[in-house]
Amino acid sequence: MRYLAAFVVILLLAAGGVYIIAGRAAGPAIEIGKPTKFVGVSTPLEVSVGARGGHLASLQVTLEQNGKQIPLYALGGSTATMKQDGPDRLIVTREIGRKSVPELQSGQARIVVTAARPVLYGIRTAQATATRDVEVRLERPQIALLSNKHYINLGGSEMVVYRVTPAGVQSGVTVGDVEYPGYPGPGARGDGVKIDDPSIRVAFFALSYDQDLNTPMHLFARDEAGNTARADFDYTTFPKPFKKSRIELEDKLLDRVVPSILEGTNEVNPEGDTLAKFLVINGELRRKNNEKIASFAKASAPEMLWNGVVFHPFANNAVESAFADHRTYTYKGQEVDKQVHLGFDLASFMGIKIVAANRGSVVFADNLGIYGTCVIIDHGMGVQSLYGHLSSIGVKAGDLVEKEQELGRSGMTGLAGGDHLHFTMLVNGHMVNPVEWWDAHWIQDRILRKLKF
């Protein structure tokens, strides 16, 4: 009898120990995926909770603000969607914002998620809590057009001036699915005019050679909470005929350019004969080179580094190929490739001095695949110029160059059939027709007149 009593005591002590240990068990793993920092007019909430076998004892999501607790979800409720993500995880999603949570106010708030899982065969639960501090912004940005009469050619550029508030919101122009950022108006220069209002923005944009003339365009503004605003502006688009040409590839050219280009890049590693390697260079490497060129737009200065005068027109050079020339490549009479040439090929004599089209900062001066030895200059506010196929370079990245300052000498590096300069202009990384930037009337009408307030 004494042994039985002792055994019972041991069992009770063991059970008590298990009960206590179960009470100290870790609660469910909770992750608040969204929102990260801000809640706007309509913001997705996403909460992930670890739950073995998909079982939870309780789950509650609340938003604390100004001393009040606003319920967002409770286990079994219908205010959110819950789905199982694998055998041991639940995902809760819903929208939170002005309409779905009427009590919400602009200002600081905290999202609190509390969940418990059953332990000890459901006798006890293990609880966990996760929180995230957020800022609620329920006011949309305000955006208004200031400039008028916007005319844009297919493959060409334009500029719009507008006002946006509050400070710090992203804004600019959308052309189809392409965004062109706006820059602070005080950074614009021209005819001695200075914009002092920090709410004014200037955006250069383009209608790409391969976009439809009816591509929709509008101004946009977007804050960190995802609140958006848009405004329409008047614009007229014009068609632009582009040339078509045929280029017969000869073995002499292929044997010269293909090994040289592949020696200077590790971005492609084509196999096969020389023609097969050329086709990879002309297609895949061209695409990668253009992506790299476009990436320099992110580093564009927020102010105009050039002073509003016409860009150097390279008037003494013969035009060998114009912008958006649609090229068909043939080899031994058979069509082998098609590409679009997005620049001007300009030639006069071998090794001539190549100068900067306008004042700006050198953002690239090195080998660039099909463009050979290449220089890219940033003129500010997303406007840049490119000089390709050079034989030598006399500047380096970071240099500030003046208009018509020597950059290097012309050559036939990269995918060049002969000594010439490949020149193009870019707007936020998109290649545009340089002819407009060589036209003093276009500079005055499209840019300078809009900067006079």
Rosetta blueprint (number, residue, H / E / L):
1 M L
2 R H
3 Y H
4 L H
5 A H
6 A H
7 F H
8 V H
9 V H
10 I H
11 L H
12 L H
13 L H
14 A H
15 A H
16 G H
17 G H
18 V H
19 Y H
20 I H
21 I H
22 A H
23 G H
24 R L
25 A L
26 A L
27 G L
28 P L
29 A L
30 I E
31 E E
32 I E
33 G E
34 K E
35 P L
36 T L
37 K L
38 F E
39 V E
40 G L
41 V L
42 S E
43 T E
44 P E
45 L E
46 E E
47 V E
48 S E
49 V E
50 G E
51 A L
52 R H
53 G H
54 G H
55 H L
56 L L
57 A L
58 S E
59 L E
60 Q E
61 V E
62 T E
63 L E
64 E E
65 Q E
66 N L
67 G L
68 K E
69 Q E
70 I E
71 P E
72 L E
73 Y E
74 A E
75 L L
76 G L
77 G L
78 S L
79 T L
80 A L
81 T E
82 M E
83 K E
84 Q E
85 D L
86 G L
87 P L
88 D L
89 R E
90 L E
91 I E
92 V E
93 T E
94 R E
95 E E
96 I E
97 G E
98 R L
99 K L
100 S L
101 V L
102 P L
103 E L
104 L L
105 Q L
106 S L
107 G E
108 Q E
109 A E
110 R E
111 I E
112 V E
113 V E
114 T E
115 A E
116 A E
117 R E
118 P E
119 V E
120 L L
121 Y L
122 G L
123 I L
124 R E
125 T E
126 A E
127 Q E
128 A E
129 T E
130 A E
131 T E
132 R E
133 D E
134 V E
135 E E
136 V E
137 R L
138 L L
139 E L
140 R L
141 P L
142 Q E
143 I E
144 A E
145 L E
146 L L
147 S L
148 N L
149 K L
150 H E
151 Y E
152 I E
153 N E
154 L L
155 G L
156 G L
157 S E
158 E E
159 M E
160 V E
161 V E
162 Y E
163 R E
164 V E
165 T E
166 P L
167 A L
168 G L
169 V L
170 Q E
171 S E
172 G E
173 V E
174 T E
175 V E
176 G L
177 D L
178 V E
179 E E
180 Y E
181 P E
182 G L
183 Y E
184 P E
185 G H
186 P H
187 G H
188 A L
189 R L
190 G E
191 D L
192 G L
193 V E
194 K L
195 I L
196 D L
197 D L
198 P L
199 S L
200 I E
201 R E
202 V E
203 A E
204 F E
205 F E
206 A E
207 L L
208 S L
209 Y L
210 D L
211 Q L
212 D L
213 L L
214 N L
215 T L
216 P L
217 M E
218 H E
219 L E
220 F E
221 A E
222 R E
223 D L
224 E L
225 A L
226 G L
227 N L
228 T E
229 A E
230 R E
231 A E
232 D L
233 F L
234 D L
235 Y E
236 T E
237 T E
238 F E
239 P L
240 K L
241 P L
242 F L
243 K L
244 K E
245 S E
246 R E
247 I E
248 E E
249 L E
250 E L
251 D H
252 K H
253 L H
254 L H
255 D H
256 R H
257 V H
258 V H
259 P H
260 S H
261 I H
262 L H
263 E H
264 G L
265 T L
266 N L
267 E L
268 V L
269 N L
270 P L
271 E L
272 G L
273 D L
274 T H
275 L H
276 A H
277 K H
278 F H
279 L H
280 V H
281 I H
282 N H
283 G H
284 E H
285 L H
286 R H
287 R H
288 K H
289 N H
290 N H
291 E H
292 K H
293 I H
294 A H
295 S H
296 F H
297 A H
298 K H
299 A H
300 S L
301 A L
302 P L
303 E L
304 M L
305 L L
306 W L
307 N L
308 G L
309 V L
310 V L
311 F L
312 H L
313 P L
314 F L
315 A L
316 N L
317 N L
318 A E
319 V E
320 E E
321 S E
322 A L
323 F L
324 A L
325 D E
326 H E
327 R E
328 T E
329 Y E
330 T E
331 Y E
332 K L
333 G L
334 Q E
335 E E
336 V E
337 D E
338 K E
339 Q E
340 V E
341 H E
342 L L
343 G L
344 F E
345 D E
346 L E
347 A E
348 S L
349 F L
350 M L
351 G L
352 I L
353 K E
354 I E
355 V E
356 A L
357 A L
358 N L
359 R L
360 G E
361 S E
362 V E
363 V E
364 F E
365 A E
366 D E
367 N E
368 L L
369 G H
370 I H
371 Y H
372 G L
373 T E
374 C E
375 V E
376 I E
377 I E
378 D E
379 H E
380 G E
381 M L
382 G L
383 V E
384 Q E
385 S E
386 L E
387 Y E
388 G E
389 H E
390 L E
391 S E
392 S E
393 I E
394 G L
395 V L
396 K L
397 A L
398 G L
399 D L
400 L E
401 V E
402 E L
403 K L
404 E L
405 Q L
406 E E
407 L E
408 G E
409 R E
410 S E
411 G E
412 M L
413 T L
414 G L
415 L L
416 A L
417 G L
418 G L
419 D L
420 H E
421 L E
422 H E
423 F E
424 T E
425 M E
426 L E
427 V E
428 N L
429 G L
430 H E
431 M E
432 V E
433 N L
434 P H
435 V H
436 E H
437 W H
438 W H
439 D L
440 A H
441 H H
442 W H
443 I H
444 Q H
445 D H
446 R H
447 I L
448 L H
449 R H
450 K H
451 L H
452 K L
453 F L
